[in-house]
Amino acid sequence: MEEQQVIAEKTQGSTAGAVTRTVHTDTTSKWFLISSVSYFFIVGIVAILLAAKFVWPELLGTVSVLTYGRLRPLHVNGMLFGWLLACDMGLAFYYVPRLCGVRLWSEKLGCATAGLWNIIILSAVVELLAGHNQGLEYAELPSWLDLLVVVAWVMFGLNIFMTIANRKYTQMYVSLWYTMGTILWTAFVYLTGNLAVLFATGVNQANLNWMYVHNAVGLIFTPVGLAIAYYFIPKASNAPLHSHRLSMIGFWSLAFVYVWTGAHHMLHGPISQWLQTIAIAFSVMLLIPVWTVVYNFFATMKGQWHMVRENVPLKFLMSGVVFYLLTCFQGPMHSLRTVNAIVSKTDWIPGHAHMAVLGAFSFFAIAGTYYVLPRIFNVELYSNALANWSYWFLMIGGLGFFVTLWLGGFWQGWQWNNPSIPFIDTVVALKPVWIVRFFSGILMFAGITTFLYNFMATALSAKGRSAA
């Protein structure tokens, strides 16, 4: 168990004097993780309501703040920024100082960042439920909140970069590269997708918006998710990373390829054929960083697979790797014109997107949280059994959700391409799919609830022990 404060101890019988050991308070990490896990639960309730509305369309339809148009942006932004990005930031505040051999540059700045981030998320809840948004996918937040996000991100980036600048270790582990890349790429992607897009119109605005939507996943959540996986897979398995060289090939190929893929969401639309072709070509090239990363993770686990049975963080991590592989094979394939003509704008797309954000990157985040939880609070995990239950609830519910939407979306696309089928009939035909989606969502929410309870019980047991 890692201690929780910096101590200087005298070496008995030694003339060397005081020996300082760098240990970490992790205050910032605690605040980010506590708030993010709480938002995960709250926004999970919103997700259940949305899934229910597909089955019972009139549910709460007369309550303006609970209509689909208000809840859907809240669900998307809450899961992306309230849960996932906040959790990733909390984990970065944990692993970056340890990879550098120093304390976090400024815990005060980190806590201020956590406070500002919570102000942003709570303000977003009020604004989105009131119907105030910019009407752009993933960029619904009003401009004044976008500016606060920029300020918070600068604070986060400054703290991380200064910690790395003051490092004791000369070797730069790949998680540091991915974390630094996330900070720089997020700045570019977020400013483009939330502020620059407001000055464009028509097709140009749509193109910028889809660049942002796709790169929000590819250049924000992907690199920080892989940073987490690269740190915690070797840690949890107690095995060295298979290849640092492969990890750097994956990093630089991701940096080069991903930014050009967003236009594949506009195939068969009013954009140039050459731009569509470029987007398709770079989408297929994504197989290079993906296969590099996945092979590196699987090779790292060679001889260690038996640990997955009892090790909950490893369960989440390696399942996340499989979901990442499936997601990033599926994406290049449905960017092809013939496949896109069937699946574009159908339920296939939310199935694909949820497997990326929930199945891959949320699994990485949950794994990291389970790993650091007993270490930052210096107690045993409250319940390993509950941790296993949270895994199986999320896994079974997630598979039901993903697979049902893929099959239903493909079926939906075939019907749309048949001019003899009225559109309303294609809606009615999807009801069985949406029923399975709803009950799969119930299982996933059960996983989120057990995760939250396990987290809070562990944190409160540490507080109780401190008081005693």
C-alpha positions in Angstrom: 0.0 0.0 0.0 1.4 3.4 -1.0 1.6 6.0 1.8 -0.4 9.2 1.5 2.0 12.0 2.4 5.6 13.2 1.9 7.8 12.1 4.8 11.4 12.6 5.7 12.9 9.9 7.9 16.3 9.7 9.5 18.3 6.6 8.5 19.4 5.1 11.8 23.1 4.5 12.0 23.7 6.4 8.8 25.8 9.5 8.3 23.8 10.2 5.1 21.3 12.3 7.1 17.7 12.6 6.1 16.4 10.5 3.3 13.3 11.9 1.5 10.9 9.6 0.0 8.4 11.0 -2.5 4.9 9.9 -1.6 1.6 11.5 -2.7 -1.3 13.2 -1.1 -3.6 12.6 -4.1 -6.1 15.2 -3.0 -6.8 16.4 -6.5 -7.2 12.8 -7.8 -9.7 12.1 -5.0 -11.9 15.0 -5.7 -12.0 14.4 -9.4 -12.8 10.7 -8.9 -15.5 11.3 -6.3 -17.3 13.8 -8.4 -16.9 11.8 -11.7 -18.3 8.6 -10.2 -21.2 10.5 -8.7 -22.0 12.0 -12.1 -21.8 8.6 -13.7 -24.6 7.4 -11.4 -26.7 10.6 -11.9 -26.4 10.6 -15.7 -27.1 6.9 -15.7 -30.6 7.7 -14.4 -31.0 10.1 -17.4 -29.9 7.3 -19.7 -32.6 4.9 -18.4 -35.2 7.6 -18.9 -34.1 8.1 -22.5 -34.1 4.4 -23.2 -37.6 4.1 -21.7 -38.8 6.9 -24.0 -38.0 4.8 -27.1 -40.4 2.1 -25.8 -43.0 4.4 -24.3 -42.8 7.6 -26.4 -45.3 9.6 -24.3 -43.4 9.0 -21.0 -43.1 12.4 -19.2 -43.6 14.1 -22.5 -45.7 16.9 -20.9 -42.8 17.9 -18.6 -40.6 20.2 -20.6 -37.4 19.6 -18.7 -37.8 15.8 -19.1 -38.5 15.8 -22.8 -36.1 13.9 -25.1 -34.7 17.1 -26.6 -33.6 18.3 -23.1 -32.4 15.0 -21.7 -30.4 13.7 -24.6 -27.8 16.6 -24.6 -27.6 16.3 -20.8 -26.9 12.5 -21.2 -24.2 13.0 -23.9 -22.4 15.9 -22.1 -22.8 14.4 -18.7 -21.3 11.0 -19.7 -18.5 12.6 -21.8 -17.4 15.4 -19.6 -19.1 14.9 -16.2 -18.1 11.2 -15.9 -15.4 10.0 -18.4 -13.2 13.0 -18.9 -13.3 14.0 -15.3 -12.4 10.4 -14.2 -9.6 10.4 -16.8 -8.2 13.7 -15.4 -8.4 12.3 -11.8 -6.4 9.2 -12.9 -3.9 11.4 -14.8 -3.3 13.3 -11.5 -2.5 9.9 -10.0 -0.2 8.3 -12.5 1.7 11.3 -14.0 3.5 12.2 -10.7 4.4 8.5 -10.2 5.8 8.2 -13.6 7.9 11.3 -13.0 9.1 10.4 -9.5 7.8 13.7 -8.1 4.7 15.1 -6.4 2.1 16.8 -8.4 3.3 20.3 -9.2 0.4 22.0 -7.4 -2.3 20.3 -5.4 -3.9 23.7 -4.8 -4.1 24.4 -8.5 -5.4 20.8 -9.0 -8.2 21.3 -6.4 -9.1 24.6 -7.9 -9.4 22.8 -11.3 -11.7 20.2 -9.7 -13.8 22.9 -8.2 -14.1 24.8 -11.5 -14.9 21.6 -13.4 -17.8 20.8 -11.0 -19.1 24.4 -11.5 -19.1 23.8 -15.2 -20.9 20.4 -15.0 -23.6 21.7 -12.6 -24.1 24.8 -14.7 -24.4 22.6 -17.8 -27.2 20.6 -16.1 -29.2 23.8 -15.5 -28.6 25.3 -19.0 -29.3 22.1 -20.9 -32.5 21.2 -18.9 -33.6 24.8 -19.5 -33.2 24.2 -23.3 -30.2 26.6 -23.7 -27.8 25.0 -26.1 -26.0 25.7 -29.4 -27.8 22.9 -31.3 -24.5 21.2 -32.4 -23.7 17.6 -31.7 -21.4 17.2 -28.7 -21.1 21.0 -28.7 -24.4 21.9 -27.0 -22.9 23.9 -24.1 -23.5 27.6 -24.3 -20.4 29.7 -25.2 -19.8 31.1 -21.7 -19.5 27.5 -20.4 -17.2 26.7 -23.4 -14.9 29.5 -22.2 -14.9 28.1 -18.6 -13.9 24.7 -20.0 -11.0 26.3 -21.8 -9.8 27.9 -18.6 -10.2 24.6 -16.6 -8.2 22.8 -19.4 -5.4 25.3 -19.3 -5.2 24.8 -15.5 -5.1 21.1 -15.9 -2.6 21.2 -18.7 -0.3 23.6 -16.8 -0.3 21.3 -13.7 0.5 18.2 -15.8 3.2 19.8 -18.0 4.9 21.4 -15.0 4.9 18.0 -13.2 6.5 16.4 -16.2 9.0 19.3 -16.6 10.2 18.7 -13.0 10.4 15.0 -13.3 13.3 13.0 -11.8 13.2 10.1 -14.3 14.7 10.9 -17.7 12.8 8.0 -19.4 9.5 9.2 -20.8 6.9 6.4 -20.4 4.3 6.1 -23.2 1.5 7.1 -20.9 3.2 10.5 -20.5 3.3 10.9 -24.3 -0.4 10.1 -24.6 -1.3 12.4 -21.8 0.6 15.3 -23.3 -0.9 14.6 -26.6 -4.4 14.6 -25.1 -3.8 18.0 -23.6 -2.6 19.6 -26.9 -5.1 17.8 -29.1 -8.1 18.6 -26.9 -7.2 22.2 -27.0 -7.3 22.2 -30.8 -10.3 20.0 -31.1 -12.4 21.7 -28.5 -11.8 25.2 -29.7 -12.5 24.2 -33.3 -15.7 22.2 -32.4 -17.2 24.7 -29.9 -16.1 28.1 -30.9 -14.7 28.2 -34.5 -17.7 26.2 -35.7 -20.0 29.1 -34.8 -18.4 31.3 -37.5 -19.1 28.8 -40.2 -22.3 28.1 -42.0 -24.0 25.4 -44.1 -21.8 22.5 -45.2 -18.7 24.0 -43.8 -20.2 24.1 -40.3 -21.4 20.5 -40.7 -17.9 19.5 -41.7 -16.3 21.2 -38.7 -18.9 19.8 -36.4 -18.3 16.2 -37.5 -14.5 16.8 -37.4 -15.1 17.7 -33.7 -17.5 14.9 -32.9 -15.2 12.2 -34.3 -12.1 13.7 -32.9 -13.7 14.2 -29.5 -13.6 10.4 -29.4 -10.3 10.0 -31.3 -8.1 12.7 -30.0 -9.5 13.3 -26.5 -10.9 10.1 -25.1 -8.8 7.7 -27.1 -5.3 9.0 -26.2 -6.1 9.5 -22.5 -7.9 6.1 -22.4 -4.8 4.5 -23.9 -2.6 6.3 -21.5 -4.6 4.8 -18.6 -4.4 1.3 -20.2 -0.7 1.6 -20.8 -0.1 2.5 -17.2 -2.5 0.1 -15.4 -2.2 -3.1 -17.5 1.5 -3.6 -16.6 0.7 -2.4 -13.0 -2.3 -4.7 -12.5 -0.6 -7.7 -14.2 2.8 -7.1 -12.6 4.4 -7.5 -16.0 6.6 -5.1 -18.0 5.2 -3.6 -21.2 5.9 -5.8 -24.2 7.4 -3.1 -26.4 8.1 0.6 -25.9 8.9 0.9 -29.6 5.4 -0.5 -30.6 3.8 1.9 -28.2 5.5 4.9 -29.8 4.5 3.7 -33.3 0.9 3.5 -32.1 1.1 7.0 -30.6 2.6 8.8 -33.7 0.4 6.9 -36.2 -2.7 7.9 -34.1 -1.5 11.5 -34.1 -1.1 11.5 -37.9 -4.2 9.6 -39.0 -7.1 10.3 -36.7 -7.7 14.0 -37.4 -8.7 13.5 -41.0 -11.5 10.9 -40.5 -14.5 13.0 -39.4 -15.9 13.6 -42.9 -16.8 9.9 -43.2 -20.0 10.8 -41.3 -21.0 12.9 -44.3 -20.6 10.3 -47.1 -23.2 10.5 -49.8 -23.9 14.1 -48.6 -23.2 17.5 -50.1 -19.4 17.5 -49.7 -16.7 17.0 -52.3 -16.0 13.4 -53.4 -12.3 14.0 -52.9 -12.9 14.9 -49.2 -15.0 11.8 -48.7 -12.3 9.6 -50.3 -9.6 11.1 -48.0 -11.8 10.5 -44.9 -12.3 6.9 -46.0 -8.6 6.3 -46.7 -7.6 7.7 -43.3 -10.4 5.8 -41.5 -9.0 2.5 -42.9 -5.5 3.6 -41.9 -6.7 3.7 -38.3 -6.1 -0.1 -38.3 -2.4 0.7 -38.0 -2.4 2.3 -34.5 -5.2 0.1 -33.3 -3.6 -3.3 -34.1 -0.3 -2.0 -32.8 -1.8 -1.0 -29.5 -3.9 -4.2 -29.1 -1.0 -6.5 -30.0 1.2 -4.7 -27.4 -1.4 -5.2 -24.7 -2.0 -8.8 -25.5 1.7 -9.5 -25.6 2.2 -7.8 -22.3 -0.4 -10.2 -20.8 1.5 -13.3 -22.1 1.8 -15.8 -19.2 -0.4 -13.5 -17.0 -3.9 -14.4 -18.3 -4.7 -16.5 -15.3 -4.7 -13.3 -13.2 -7.8 -12.0 -15.1 -10.0 -14.5 -13.2 -9.4 -12.8 -9.8 -8.1 -9.4 -10.7 -11.1 -7.0 -11.3 -9.0 -4.1 -12.7 -7.6 -6.6 -15.3 -11.0 -7.9 -16.1 -12.1 -4.4 -17.0 -8.8 -3.5 -18.8 -8.6 -6.5 -21.0 -12.4 -6.4 -21.8 -11.9 -2.8 -22.7 -9.0 -3.7 -25.0 -11.3 -6.2 -26.9 -14.0 -3.6 -27.2 -11.5 -1.1 -28.4 -10.4 -3.6 -31.1 -14.0 -4.2 -32.2 -14.9 -0.5 -32.2 -11.9 0.4 -34.3 -12.4 -2.4 -36.7 -16.1 -1.5 -37.0 -15.4 2.2 -37.6 -13.1 1.8 -40.7 -15.5 -0.8 -42.2 -18.6 1.4 -41.9 -16.7 4.3 -43.4 -16.7 2.3 -46.7 -19.3 3.8 -49.1 -21.2 0.6 -49.7 -21.5 -0.2 -45.9 -22.2 3.4 -45.0 -25.1 3.5 -47.4 -26.8 1.0 -45.2 -25.8 1.9 -41.6 -25.3 5.6 -41.6 -27.7 7.5 -39.3 -29.3 4.2 -38.1 -29.2 2.6 -34.6 -25.9 1.0 -35.7 -24.2 4.3 -35.0 -25.2 4.7 -31.3 -24.3 1.0 -30.8 -20.9 1.7 -32.2 -20.4 5.0 -30.2 -21.5 3.4 -26.9 -19.1 0.5 -27.4 -16.3 3.1 -27.8 -17.2 5.4 -24.9 -18.7 2.8 -22.5 -17.2 -0.5 -23.6 -13.7 0.6 -24.2 -12.8 3.9 -22.5 -15.2 3.7 -19.5 -14.0 0.2 -18.8 -10.4 1.6 -18.8 -11.5 4.4 -16.4 -13.4 2.0 -14.1 -10.4 -0.3 -14.0 -8.0 2.6 -13.1 -10.4 3.7 -10.4 -10.7 0.3 -8.9 -6.9 0.1 -8.9 -6.1 3.4 -7.3 -9.1 3.5 -4.9 -7.5 1.5 -2.1 -4.2 3.2 -2.7 -5.3 6.8 -2.5 -7.4 6.1 0.5 -5.0 3.7 2.1 -7.6 1.0 2.8 -8.7 -2.3 1.4 -11.4 -2.2 -1.3 -14.8 -2.5 0.5 -16.0 -5.5 -1.5 -14.2 -7.5 -4.2 -17.5 -9.4 -4.8 -19.3 -6.1 -5.6 -16.5 -5.1 -7.9 -17.1 -8.4 -9.8 -20.8 -7.8 -9.9 -20.3 -4.4 -11.3 -18.1 -5.9 -14.1 -20.7 -8.6 -15.0 -23.6 -6.2 -14.9 -21.8 -3.8 -17.3 -20.5 -6.5 -19.5 -23.8 -8.4 -20.0 -25.8 -5.2 -20.3 -23.3 -3.6 -22.6 -23.2 -6.6 -24.9 -27.0 -6.7 -25.0 -27.0 -3.0 -25.9 -24.3 -3.0 -28.5 -25.2 -6.2 -30.4 -29.0 -5.4 -30.4 -28.3 -1.9 -31.9 -25.9 -3.2 -34.5 -28.4 -5.8 -35.7 -31.3 -3.5 -35.4 -29.5 -0.7 -37.1 -28.5 -2.9 -40.1 -32.1 -4.0 -40.4 -33.2 -0.4 -40.1 -30.9 0.6 -42.9 -32.1 -2.1 -45.2 -35.7 -1.0 -44.7 -34.7 2.7 -45.4 -33.2 1.6 -48.6 -36.4 -0.1 -49.7 -38.7 2.6 -51.2 -41.8 0.4 -50.8 -41.6 0.5 -47.0 -43.1 3.6 -45.4 -40.8 5.3 -42.9 -43.3 4.9 -40.0 -43.2 1.2 -40.5 -39.5 1.1 -40.0 -40.0 2.9 -36.7 -42.6 0.4 -35.5 -40.4 -2.5 -36.6 -37.6 -1.3 -34.2 -39.7 -1.6 -31.0 -38.4 -5.1 -30.1 -34.9 -3.7 -30.4 -35.6 -0.8 -28.2 -37.2 -3.1 -25.5 -33.9 -5.1 -25.4 -32.0 -1.8 -25.3 -34.0 -0.7 -22.3 -33.5 -3.8 -20.2 -29.8 -3.9 -21.2 -29.7 -0.3 -19.9 -31.2 -1.5 -16.6 -28.3 -4.0 -16.3 -25.7 -1.4 -17.1 -27.2 1.0 -14.6 -27.0 -1.8 -12.0 -23.3 -2.1 -12.7 -22.9 1.7 -12.3 -24.8 1.6 -9.0 -22.7 -1.2 -7.6 -19.5 0.6 -8.7 -20.7 3.8 -7.0 -21.6 2.0 -3.8 -18.3 0.1 -3.7 -16.4 3.4 -4.3 -18.2 5.4 -1.7 -18.1 2.6 0.9 -14.3 2.3 0.4 -13.8 6.1 0.7 -16.1 6.4 3.8 -14.3 3.5 5.5 -11.1 5.4 5.1 -12.7 8.5 6.6 -14.1 6.4 9.5 -10.7 4.9 10.2 -9.0 8.3 10.2 -11.6 9.6 12.7 -11.0 6.6 15.0 
